Amino acid sequence: RFVPPRMVPFSFPLSRCALWDPVPMGDVIGAHVTYYRNPRLSLVEKTLRLAYRHAKQNEKKSFSCFLLGTLAADEDGEGVTVTIDRFDPGREV
């Protein structure tokens, strides 16, 4: 499959003790969820309404919040479903 150019390789932080040899081996592969599977997003309406109401009541143009949910592989193994079912407005401090 085609790997988008904006994808960059990831690396682990430096540590004193390595559990493996850090020298790259083999070909580069894509590690993106859409590379091998068809993603599907499921959003609970109550969660969306709560996030919308919170955004309208907030005086700032942008704010931080969390949308929480689950990630599950479909029964046929061909796709993944992300189900977002909770909203957390976070803390100002």
C-alpha positions, 0 to 999 in steps of 0.5 A, a space after each residue: 500500500 501507499 504510505 503517505 509522505 507526512 508519516 515519519 518514523 518513530 523512535 524510543 527515548 534514550 535510556 541507559 540500558 537497551 533491551 534490544 539492538 537499536 540498529 535497524 534491520 529489514 525494510 521499512 514498514 508502515 505502522 498506521 492503523 489504516 495501512 492494513 485495516 479499514 477504520 470505522 468511527 462510532 460516536 455516541 450522540 450524547 457524547 457529541 452533544 455534551 462536547 458541543 454544549 461545553 464548547 459553546 459555553 467556553 469563552 476561549 476560542 480553543 480549549 483542551 478536552 478528551 474524547 474517550 472510547 475503545 478500539 476493537 478489531 472487527 469480527 472478520 479481521 478486515 477493519 477496526 472500530 473506534 467507539 467514542 462514548 465519553 467526554 472529559 472537559 479536562 482541567 484548566 490548571 
